[in-house]
């Protein structure tokens, strides 16, 4: 079955960097676009970044453009989100996502907290 497992979250200070990882299994990782989303309580899940199956043409939410970088290692079946210059408003649970066979699959999420 499809599984996505995120890791790498934590508590950091404003201006710090953090890299999230998401390992996929149960599907052909290299054949699908993948995304990172984030969610805070009382708000809808927000698309942060998306990348094609071959790692080309990444797109970002305006709020993270220039600070976050999405990339992937297909042989390792791992998706990454490099987050630089973190701000308190980046605090959220971060989820990786793959959409296949008309179903959205999500990991369990990893908490990122940016606070001084």
PyMOL commands that set and color helices and strands:
alter all, ss='L'
color gray80, all
select helices_A, chain A and resi 29-31+88-90
alter helices_A, ss='H'
color red, helices_A
select strands_A, chain A and resi 3-7+10-12+18-25+34-39+46-51+59-60+68-73+78-83+92-100+103-106+110-114
alter strands_A, ss='S'
color yellow, strands_A
deselect
rebuild
show_as cartoon
